């Protein structure tokens, strides 16, 4: 009895897990295959602006695709570094690159958000159905009134426009 129920169920769940794993591997591979190697990132040289100076030292022009000015991190004030990292990841200097507590916090927030959204949608759907029926009833009543008014005005002779005396 249990084999007839749980064996197909276990195979189905196992197949779904295997399909999810294969899908995850394909997704990670497809998104990471164009990334540069770690060695290339270690030796990264950002494009900088080419500056042309006159003989007396005045700047004549700057040429570049992107206007970047290289500033070593030692010259960036600590307050600016903290401002950028706090906006992105307040624990940036405390974890090795992946923040497990941040990932868990985001996952819990998503689960709570999805559940609260689905819970709040059910009463809205019920309210909108009752509104639709009451609105359609009100619309049908206003249509009947507008038909009466239209039939009253339709029986009147049309208004003729007068030609102006100064027409060209």
Backbone as ProteinMPNN parsed JSONL, in Angstrom:
{"seq_chain_A": "XXXXXXXXXXXXXXXXXXXXXXXXXXXXXXXXXXXXXXXXXXXXXXXXXXXXXXXXXXXXXXXXXXXXXXXXXXXXXXXXXXXXXXXXXXXXXXXXXXXXXXXXXXXXXXXXXXXXXXXXXXXXXXXXXXXXXXXXXXXXXXXXXXXXXXXXXXXXXXXXXXXXXXXX", "coords_chain_A": {"N_chain_A": [[0.82, -1.191, 0.0], [1.829, 1.288, 0.939], [4.007, 1.441, -0.73], [2.866, 1.705, -3.248], [1.862, 4.257, -3.134], [3.863, 5.995, -2.055], [6.214, 5.471, -3.506], [5.882, 6.334, -6.302], [5.373, 9.002, -5.661], [7.735, 9.766, -4.337], [9.559, 9.379, -6.435], [8.619, 11.333, -8.185], [9.044, 13.712, -6.714], [11.811, 13.504, -6.404], [12.563, 13.67, -9.108], [11.713, 16.28, -9.68], [13.411, 17.725, -7.954], [15.887, 17.043, -9.061], [15.564, 18.147, -11.629], [15.372, 20.844, -10.891], [17.939, 21.258, -9.847], [19.532, 20.787, -12.133], [18.567, 22.86, -13.716], [19.414, 25.048, -12.164], [22.207, 24.758, -12.336], [22.602, 25.111, -15.102], [21.676, 27.746, -15.327], [23.513, 29.173, -13.688], [25.88, 28.612, -15.05], [25.33, 29.791, -17.562], [25.113, 32.477, -16.889], [27.598, 33.099, -15.828], [29.602, 32.518, -17.655], [30.657, 34.517, -19.298], [32.13, 36.114, -17.672], [35.097, 37.818, -16.538], [38.338, 36.369, -15.787], [39.782, 35.652, -12.533], [42.428, 36.418, -12.402], [42.568, 38.356, -14.419], [41.011, 40.296, -13.257], [42.542, 40.942, -11.053], [44.642, 42.316, -12.192], [43.48, 44.622, -13.231], [43.135, 47.495, -15.166], [41.716, 50.473, -15.129], [40.043, 52.447, -17.653], [41.411, 55.605, -18.315], [41.279, 59.202, -18.511], [42.685, 60.876, -21.274], [44.866, 63.503, -21.224], [45.701, 66.554, -22.728], [48.298, 68.798, -22.703], [49.465, 72.186, -22.922], [52.537, 73.8, -23.897], [53.169, 75.537, -21.808], [51.987, 74.371, -19.645], [49.246, 74.551, -19.304], [45.987, 73.15, -19.491], [44.851, 71.769, -22.449], [42.926, 70.027, -23.528], [40.726, 67.195, -22.949], [40.452, 63.769, -23.601], [38.455, 60.971, -23.973], [36.533, 57.929, -23.747], [35.01, 57.485, -21.522], [34.679, 59.617, -18.782], [36.845, 59.329, -16.523], [38.587, 59.664, -13.535], [41.375, 58.589, -12.011], [41.642, 57.762, -8.684], [43.475, 56.852, -5.986], [42.537, 54.51, -3.414], [43.492, 55.205, -0.942], [43.393, 57.948, -0.851], [40.734, 58.571, -0.755], [38.273, 59.826, 1.348], [37.509, 58.347, 4.528], [34.882, 58.604, 5.412], [33.431, 58.856, 3.02], [33.857, 56.347, 1.847], [32.6, 54.74, 3.783], [30.014, 55.732, 3.502], [29.238, 54.878, 0.905], [29.487, 52.061, 1.182], [27.703, 51.576, 3.274], [25.319, 52.201, 2.11], [25.039, 50.179, 0.27], [25.879, 47.662, 1.476], [25.969, 47.117, 4.722], [27.56, 45.441, 6.247], [29.878, 45.021, 4.832], [32.705, 44.991, 5.224], [32.935, 43.012, 7.071], [32.316, 40.432, 6.241], [33.214, 37.638, 4.079], [32.604, 38.202, 1.419], [30.226, 37.126, 0.66], [27.253, 37.546, 2.299], [25.801, 35.691, 4.601], [23.833, 36.148, 6.579], [22.561, 38.397, 5.539], [21.494, 37.353, 3.171], [19.697, 35.467, 4.212], [18.024, 37.213, 5.636], [16.931, 38.706, 3.505], [15.579, 36.654, 2.136], [13.665, 35.863, 4.049], [12.239, 38.242, 4.225], [11.181, 38.37, 1.652], [9.506, 36.101, 1.683], [7.683, 36.802, 3.7], [6.623, 39.079, 2.505], [5.405, 38.026, 0.184], [3.496, 36.326, 1.335], [1.956, 38.167, 2.802], [1.047, 39.743, 0.754], [-0.541, 37.949, -0.758], [-2.45, 37.316, 1.15], [-3.658, 39.768, 1.543], [-4.752, 40.206, -0.925], [-6.966, 38.547, -1.292], [-9.306, 39.555, 0.221], [-9.524, 41.95, -1.215], [-10.162, 41.076, -3.778], [-12.663, 39.948, -3.305], [-14.059, 42.251, -2.49], [-13.852, 43.774, -4.822], [-15.381, 42.265, -6.573], [-17.946, 42.531, -5.48], [-18.222, 45.261, -5.773], [-18.13, 45.452, -8.52], [-20.554, 44.25, -9.277], [-22.386, 45.962, -8.025], [-21.673, 48.353, -9.258], [-22.218, 47.736, -11.918], [-24.941, 47.466, -11.761], [-25.641, 50.059, -11.065], [-24.715, 51.366, -13.324], [-26.409, 50.299, -15.268], [-28.813, 51.415, -14.46], [-28.236, 54.146, -14.848], [-27.894, 54.104, -17.562], [-30.461, 53.578, -18.437], [-31.755, 55.935, -17.655], [-30.315, 57.753, -19.26], [-31.111, 56.878, -21.777], [-33.803, 57.564, -21.781], [-33.574, 60.357, -21.63], [-32.19, 60.82, -23.99], [-34.032, 59.913, -25.904], [-36.003, 61.803, -25.518], [-34.715, 64.141, -26.383], [-34.091, 63.397, -28.938], [-36.451, 63.438, -30.301], [-36.855, 66.07, -30.808], [-36.651, 68.805, -33.157], [-33.766, 69.168, -35.323], [-31.06, 71.427, -34.585], [-30.343, 74.13, -36.521], [-27.51, 75.489, -37.968], [-26.561, 78.867, -38.238], [-25.418, 80.651, -41.011], [-22.619, 82.696, -41.006], [-22.488, 86.182, -41.684], [-20.161, 87.272, -42.604], [-18.693, 85.364, -44.059], [-16.106, 83.857, -45.963]], "CA_chain_A": [[0.0, 0.0, 0.0], [2.687, 2.463, 1.012], [4.865, 1.48, -1.921], [2.092, 2.194, -4.391], [1.636, 5.694, -2.99], [5.066, 6.778, -1.807], [7.245, 5.269, -4.528], [5.716, 7.321, -7.377], [5.499, 10.35, -5.103], [9.167, 9.987, -4.122], [10.188, 9.544, -7.746], [8.222, 12.634, -8.729], [9.764, 14.742, -5.955], [13.225, 13.387, -6.791], [12.695, 14.209, -10.46], [11.609, 17.738, -9.589], [14.652, 18.226, -7.346], [16.944, 16.891, -10.066], [15.329, 19.158, -12.669], [15.717, 22.142, -10.316], [19.408, 21.325, -9.769], [20.047, 20.951, -13.5], [18.216, 24.225, -14.112], [20.289, 25.97, -11.439], [23.548, 24.654, -12.907], [22.564, 25.75, -16.424], [21.547, 29.188, -15.119], [24.792, 29.705, -13.187], [26.855, 28.532, -16.135], [25.028, 30.757, -18.621], [25.349, 33.846, -16.426], [28.984, 33.334, -15.426], [30.6, 32.126, -18.662], [31.267, 35.692, -19.906], [32.835, 36.904, -16.665], [36.559, 37.727, -16.658], [38.995, 35.506, -14.798], [40.251, 36.336, -11.327], [43.723, 37.035, -12.732], [42.308, 39.579, -15.172], [40.487, 41.289, -12.313], [43.645, 41.394, -10.2], [45.471, 43.251, -12.966], [42.566, 45.525, -13.925], [43.556, 48.878, -15.378], [40.533, 51.178, -15.63], [40.369, 53.466, -18.656], [41.533, 56.943, -17.759], [41.18, 60.284, -19.47], [43.933, 61.376, -21.846], [44.901, 64.965, -21.124], [46.692, 67.205, -23.579], [48.726, 70.04, -22.087], [50.259, 73.102, -23.743], [53.932, 73.907, -23.463], [53.272, 76.264, -20.544], [51.369, 73.576, -18.584], [47.787, 74.685, -19.234], [45.253, 72.027, -20.07], [44.214, 72.078, -23.73], [41.749, 69.197, -23.736], [40.662, 65.845, -22.388], [39.873, 62.832, -24.564], [38.178, 59.645, -23.407], [35.165, 57.429, -23.918], [34.404, 57.707, -20.221], [35.475, 60.591, -18.035], [37.234, 58.745, -15.246], [39.824, 60.167, -12.936], [41.826, 57.57, -11.082], [41.981, 58.233, -7.347], [43.771, 55.688, -5.127], [41.625, 54.371, -2.282], [44.083, 55.867, 0.223], [43.039, 59.368, -0.887], [39.289, 58.724, -0.588], [37.99, 59.944, 2.789], [36.863, 57.186, 5.152], [33.452, 58.884, 5.47], [32.866, 58.565, 1.698], [33.876, 54.88, 1.709], [31.541, 54.214, 4.655], [28.711, 56.113, 2.949], [28.919, 53.975, -0.202], [29.292, 50.688, 1.638], [26.492, 51.458, 4.095], [24.167, 52.232, 1.21], [24.965, 48.895, -0.421], [26.005, 46.513, 2.374], [26.578, 47.663, 5.944], [28.526, 44.473, 6.782], [30.8, 44.738, 3.729], [34.056, 44.698, 5.704], [32.876, 41.966, 8.09], [32.089, 39.105, 5.674], [34.198, 37.329, 3.039], [32.121, 38.479, 0.069], [28.813, 36.724, 0.659], [26.725, 37.77, 3.64], [24.729, 34.717, 4.833], [22.723, 36.745, 7.34], [21.847, 39.275, 4.611], [20.72, 36.504, 2.262], [18.595, 34.933, 5.004], [17.121, 38.328, 5.916], [16.205, 39.015, 2.27], [14.66, 35.548, 1.854], [12.536, 35.965, 4.977], [11.453, 39.416, 3.842], [10.423, 37.992, 0.461], [8.447, 35.168, 2.071], [6.672, 37.576, 4.42], [5.989, 39.971, 1.537], [4.524, 37.222, -0.67], [2.34, 35.863, 2.108], [1.09, 39.292, 3.141], [0.404, 40.186, -0.475], [-1.61, 37.023, -1.125], [-3.501, 37.417, 2.157], [-4.4, 41.022, 1.351], [-5.435, 40.206, -2.223], [-8.233, 37.826, -1.221], [-10.423, 40.468, 0.51], [-9.66, 42.922, -2.299], [-10.889, 40.43, -4.87], [-14.066, 39.841, -2.916], [-14.619, 43.596, -2.533], [-13.967, 44.243, -6.199], [-16.514, 41.567, -7.185], [-19.193, 43.155, -5.031], [-18.271, 46.581, -6.391], [-18.465, 45.293, -9.935], [-21.986, 44.003, -9.442], [-23.138, 47.174, -7.684], [-21.393, 49.349, -10.294], [-22.936, 47.388, -13.138], [-26.349, 47.773, -11.527], [-25.772, 51.518, -11.133], [-24.544, 51.753, -14.725], [-27.613, 49.962, -16.034], [-29.808, 52.427, -14.123], [-27.891, 55.409, -15.5], [-28.138, 53.916, -18.998], [-31.899, 53.723, -18.673], [-32.042, 57.368, -17.571], [-29.77, 58.452, -20.422], [-31.941, 56.532, -22.933], [-35.007, 58.401, -21.719], [-33.201, 61.723, -21.988], [-31.839, 60.843, -25.408], [-35.251, 59.799, -26.715], [-36.692, 63.089, -25.43], [-34.021, 65.105, -27.238], [-34.07, 62.905, -30.322], [-37.706, 63.787, -30.956], [-36.847, 67.507, -31.111], [-36.069, 69.09, -34.469], [-32.345, 69.493, -35.219], [-30.697, 72.84, -34.543], [-29.657, 74.51, -37.759], [-26.505, 76.522, -37.734], [-26.702, 80.028, -39.11], [-24.197, 81.036, -41.675], [-22.228, 84.051, -40.629], [-22.572, 87.12, -42.812], [-18.83, 87.619, -43.115], [-17.97, 84.173, -44.494], [-15.261, 84.113, -47.135]], "C_chain_A": [[0.863, 1.254, 0.0], [3.578, 2.586, -0.208], [4.116, 2.059, -3.113], [1.884, 3.694, -4.315], [2.961, 6.457, -2.937], [6.161, 6.587, -2.842], [7.064, 6.23, -5.703], [5.857, 8.76, -6.885], [6.969, 10.698, -4.873], [9.912, 10.172, -5.43], [9.849, 10.9, -8.362], [8.959, 13.768, -8.027], [11.248, 14.703, -6.304], [13.48, 13.94, -8.189], [12.618, 15.725, -10.477], [12.873, 18.354, -8.994], [15.796, 18.141, -8.34], [16.789, 17.933, -11.178], [15.692, 20.551, -12.16], [17.232, 22.309, -10.228], [20.023, 21.529, -11.151], [19.748, 22.361, -13.996], [19.114, 25.252, -13.441], [21.701, 25.942, -12.015], [23.607, 25.329, -14.272], [22.482, 27.263, -16.277], [22.866, 29.801, -14.66], [25.834, 29.683, -14.287], [26.595, 29.611, -17.19], [25.275, 32.196, -18.173], [26.802, 34.125, -16.093], [30.005, 33.024, -16.512], [31.292, 33.321, -19.305], [32.039, 36.549, -18.911], [34.35, 36.764, -16.851], [37.14, 36.843, -15.559], [39.461, 36.35, -13.608], [41.58, 37.029, -11.602], [43.526, 38.343, -13.502], [41.777, 40.68, -14.253], [41.572, 41.811, -11.381], [44.499, 42.445, -10.898], [44.638, 44.265, -13.734], [43.143, 46.942, -13.983], [42.358, 49.642, -15.94], [40.925, 52.207, -16.688], [40.384, 54.843, -18.009], [41.465, 57.969, -18.883], [42.561, 60.674, -19.965], [43.866, 62.898, -21.822], [46.028, 65.503, -21.988], [46.995, 68.571, -22.967], [49.513, 70.869, -23.086], [51.676, 73.144, -23.19], [54.079, 74.616, -22.134], [52.562, 75.544, -19.39], [49.87, 73.732, -18.459], [47.13, 73.522, -19.975], [44.56, 72.463, -21.349], [42.935, 71.274, -23.939], [41.876, 67.847, -23.074], [39.936, 64.951, -23.383], [39.684, 61.48, -23.894], [36.769, 59.228, -23.765], [34.372, 57.665, -22.644], [35.284, 58.679, -19.458], [35.741, 60.026, -16.653], [38.535, 59.375, -14.791], [40.211, 59.159, -11.864], [42.248, 58.225, -9.769], [42.275, 56.992, -6.508], [42.872, 55.699, -3.888], [42.176, 55.061, -1.033], [43.701, 57.344, 0.28], [41.537, 59.623, -0.752], [39.005, 58.799, 0.908], [37.21, 58.735, 3.311], [35.343, 57.372, 5.212], [32.769, 58.563, 4.138], [32.799, 57.056, 1.479], [32.755, 54.276, 2.549], [30.158, 54.56, 4.12], [28.315, 55.182, 1.816], [28.653, 52.561, 0.279], [28.054, 50.544, 2.502], [25.241, 51.504, 3.233], [23.976, 50.888, 0.53], [24.919, 47.713, 0.546], [26.721, 46.975, 3.634], [27.613, 46.72, 6.56], [29.624, 44.141, 5.77], [32.185, 44.33, 4.208], [34.081, 43.566, 6.717], [32.652, 40.567, 7.522], [33.036, 38.884, 4.496], [33.746, 37.607, 1.608], [30.668, 38.097, -0.106], [28.334, 36.82, 2.101], [25.567, 36.814, 3.894], [23.552, 35.314, 5.603], [21.912, 37.693, 6.458], [20.98, 38.487, 3.644], [19.501, 35.932, 2.992], [17.562, 36.012, 5.297], [16.286, 38.673, 4.682], [15.196, 37.92, 1.929], [13.441, 35.604, 2.767], [11.644, 37.144, 4.625], [10.606, 39.106, 2.608], [9.263, 37.065, 0.807], [7.328, 35.912, 2.784], [5.916, 38.47, 3.448], [5.015, 39.206, 0.647], [3.292, 36.787, 0.104], [1.416, 37.022, 2.449], [0.375, 39.808, 1.899], [-0.75, 39.268, -0.843], [-2.747, 37.075, -0.122], [-4.317, 38.686, 1.934], [-5.124, 41.063, 0.013], [-6.803, 39.537, -2.149], [-9.396, 38.752, -0.849], [-10.626, 41.508, -0.593], [-10.433, 42.33, -3.463], [-12.369, 40.328, -4.549], [-14.75, 41.207, -2.975], [-14.822, 44.06, -3.965], [-15.115, 43.533, -6.917], [-17.824, 42.222, -6.779], [-19.323, 44.551, -5.623], [-18.682, 46.473, -7.852], [-19.957, 45.086, -10.127], [-22.777, 45.249, -9.102], [-22.903, 48.259, -8.724], [-22.147, 49.026, -11.568], [-24.421, 47.654, -12.977], [-26.57, 49.285, -11.624], [-25.642, 51.987, -12.575], [-25.792, 51.449, -15.534], [-28.725, 50.948, -15.723], [-29.514, 53.748, -14.806], [-28.088, 55.295, -17.004], [-29.612, 54.105, -19.321], [-32.288, 55.199, -18.626], [-31.537, 58.099, -18.802], [-30.561, 58.099, -21.686], [-33.209, 57.383, -22.964], [-34.691, 59.827, -22.149], [-32.879, 61.812, -23.472], [-33.094, 60.776, -26.273], [-36.046, 61.102, -26.669], [-36.055, 64.111, -26.363], [-34.004, 64.666, -28.7], [-35.35, 63.265, -31.052], [-37.786, 65.269, -31.314], [-36.252, 67.739, -32.494], [-34.597, 69.483, -34.319], [-32.12, 70.997, -35.233], [-29.911, 73.146, -35.805], [-28.673, 75.622, -37.438], [-26.707, 77.658, -38.715], [-25.376, 80.316, -39.759], [-23.864, 82.468, -41.282], [-22.205, 84.93, -41.868], [-21.206, 87.456, -43.379], [-18.028, 86.379, -43.516], [-17.233, 84.469, -45.796], [-15.512, 83.104, -48.198]], "O_chain_A": [[0.671, 2.159, -0.811], [3.873, 3.689, -0.667], [4.683, 2.82, -3.897], [1.743, 4.342, -5.352], [3.163, 7.428, -3.667], [6.975, 7.491, -3.03], [8.029, 6.898, -6.075], [6.385, 9.622, -7.586], [7.397, 11.81, -5.183], [10.797, 11.022, -5.529], [10.699, 11.535, -8.987], [9.446, 14.688, -8.684], [11.874, 15.748, -6.479], [14.492, 14.599, -8.426], [13.366, 16.382, -11.2], [13.351, 19.384, -9.471], [16.592, 19.074, -8.449], [17.774, 18.53, -11.614], [16.255, 21.354, -12.903], [17.752, 23.39, -10.507], [20.927, 22.347, -11.318], [20.597, 22.986, -14.632], [19.531, 26.221, -14.075], [22.327, 26.991, -12.166], [24.563, 26.046, -14.567], [23.143, 27.992, -17.017], [23.29, 30.831, -15.184], [26.593, 30.64, -14.44], [27.527, 30.267, -17.656], [25.611, 33.047, -18.997], [27.209, 35.287, -16.077], [31.194, 33.254, -16.295], [32.404, 33.177, -19.812], [32.55, 37.608, -19.277], [34.828, 35.712, -17.274], [36.504, 36.607, -14.532], [39.522, 37.577, -13.672], [41.827, 38.118, -11.084], [44.236, 39.32, -13.263], [42.067, 41.859, -14.457], [41.539, 42.968, -10.964], [45.017, 43.358, -10.255], [45.061, 44.724, -14.795], [43.577, 47.499, -12.974], [42.02, 49.475, -17.112], [42.015, 52.775, -16.628], [39.482, 55.197, -17.251], [41.581, 57.628, -20.06], [43.5, 60.791, -19.177], [42.924, 63.499, -22.339], [47.146, 64.987, -21.986], [46.101, 69.387, -22.742], [50.152, 70.327, -23.989], [51.96, 72.58, -22.133], [55.02, 74.333, -21.392], [52.538, 76.057, -18.272], [49.265, 73.107, -17.589], [47.664, 72.996, -20.952], [43.774, 73.41, -21.344], [41.959, 71.799, -24.475], [42.962, 67.409, -22.693], [38.912, 65.345, -23.942], [40.618, 60.916, -23.324], [35.914, 60.065, -24.051], [33.191, 58.008, -22.695], [36.51, 58.567, -19.492], [34.955, 60.223, -15.726], [39.458, 59.584, -15.579], [39.455, 58.915, -10.924], [43.093, 59.119, -9.746], [41.389, 56.154, -6.337], [42.498, 56.759, -3.385], [41.406, 55.459, -0.159], [43.688, 57.931, 1.361], [41.115, 60.774, -0.645], [39.446, 57.932, 1.662], [36.362, 58.179, 2.614], [34.597, 56.402, 5.077], [31.649, 58.052, 4.127], [31.797, 56.544, 0.982], [32.035, 53.395, 2.078], [29.225, 53.77, 4.265], [27.169, 54.735, 1.764], [27.698, 51.925, -0.165], [27.409, 49.496, 2.476], [24.218, 50.914, 3.584], [22.843, 50.501, 0.244], [24.033, 46.864, 0.454], [27.931, 47.199, 3.623], [28.464, 47.17, 7.326], [30.235, 43.076, 5.855], [32.78, 43.409, 3.649], [35.158, 43.192, 7.183], [32.787, 39.592, 8.26], [33.6, 39.843, 3.97], [34.465, 37.266, 0.669], [29.96, 38.68, -0.927], [28.937, 36.245, 3.007], [24.451, 37.083, 3.451], [22.398, 35.011, 5.301], [20.694, 37.784, 6.614], [19.863, 38.897, 3.329], [18.399, 35.919, 2.444], [16.36, 35.761, 5.216], [15.082, 38.906, 4.789], [14.086, 38.215, 1.485], [12.313, 35.415, 2.313], [10.42, 37.047, 4.718], [9.452, 39.526, 2.524], [8.161, 37.226, 0.284], [6.152, 35.679, 2.504], [4.697, 38.607, 3.554], [3.913, 39.687, 0.382], [2.173, 36.866, -0.404], [0.196, 36.867, 2.387], [-0.769, 40.258, 1.978], [-1.826, 39.745, -1.202], [-3.905, 36.897, -0.502], [-5.534, 38.68, 2.116], [-6.027, 41.88, -0.167], [-7.713, 39.927, -2.88], [-10.406, 38.74, -1.552], [-11.757, 41.904, -0.877], [-11.267, 43.005, -4.067], [-13.222, 40.585, -5.398], [-15.881, 41.318, -3.448], [-15.843, 44.667, -4.288], [-15.759, 44.129, -7.781], [-18.704, 42.444, -7.611], [-20.431, 44.98, -5.944], [-19.465, 47.276, -8.359], [-20.56, 45.67, -11.028], [-23.737, 45.579, -9.798], [-23.822, 49.012, -9.047], [-22.663, 49.925, -12.231], [-25.095, 48.024, -13.938], [-27.563, 49.737, -12.194], [-26.36, 52.888, -13.009], [-26.192, 52.24, -16.388], [-29.506, 51.294, -16.61], [-30.43, 54.41, -15.294], [-28.415, 56.285, -17.659], [-29.971, 54.705, -20.334], [-33.063, 55.663, -19.462], [-32.229, 58.963, -19.34], [-30.676, 58.934, -22.583], [-33.632, 57.858, -24.017], [-35.429, 60.433, -22.925], [-33.256, 62.779, -24.135], [-33.208, 61.5, -27.263], [-36.687, 61.474, -27.652], [-36.753, 64.857, -27.049], [-33.911, 65.504, -29.596], [-35.353, 63.388, -32.276], [-38.687, 65.681, -32.045], [-35.43, 66.946, -32.952], [-34.216, 70.067, -33.305], [-32.898, 71.746, -35.824], [-28.921, 72.479, -36.107], [-28.991, 76.571, -36.721], [-26.993, 77.43, -39.891], [-24.327, 80.23, -39.119], [-24.738, 83.334, -41.236], [-21.931, 84.458, -42.971], [-21.106, 87.885, -44.529], [-16.812, 86.347, -43.332], [-17.704, 85.248, -46.624], [-14.891, 83.158, -49.259]]}, "name": "protein", "num_of_chains": 1, "seq": "XXXXXXXXXXXXXXXXXXXXXXXXXXXXXXXXXXXXXXXXXXXXXXXXXXXXXXXXXXXXXXXXXXXXXXXXXXXXXXXXXXXXXXXXXXXXXXXXXXXXXXXXXXXXXXXXXXXXXXXXXXXXXXXXXXXXXXXXXXXXXXXXXXXXXXXXXXXXXXXXXXXXXXXX"}
